[in-house]
Amino acid sequence: MPQANEKTIALGAWDQGKLIGAVIGKRQYDTLHISLLGVNLDKQVSGIGSALMQAMEVQAVQEKIHTITLTTKAYQALGFYLKQGYHVFGEIADVPMVGTTKYYLAS
C-alpha cells in the first residue's frame, strides 16, 4: 500500500485581526476531504465562504490533489456547495436523524 501522504490544510479569513471564517481539509493520497467550513453569521452573505472554498481549491491544485470531497446535511449548505460547482455522488436518508439527508459531494 502506498504512503497516504496525509496533511491537514487550514485557511482562515480575517477582518481587523479577528477570525471571521475558516476552512479545514485533510489530504489523503490524491484527495482532499473538507471537514469544516464556517463563517461568522453576520458575514455569511459577503462571499467569504466562496472565497475560502476557492482558496482551498487553489491550494489543492498546488498540492496536486485530484479530487475534493465533503459532506453536508439537508439543513446545512447543500445549495451553497452546488453553486460552488460540487456535485452530489451519494446520499443517505435519515442520517444523522430521521427526516434529514446526509449528502456526499465532490469536485
Secondary structure, DSSP 4 states (H G I P E B T S, - for coil): ------EEEEEEEEETTEEEEEEEEEEETTEEEEEEEEE-GGGTTTTHHHHHHHHHHHHHHHTT--EEEEEEETTTTHHHHHHTT-EEEEEEET-SSTT-EEEEEE-
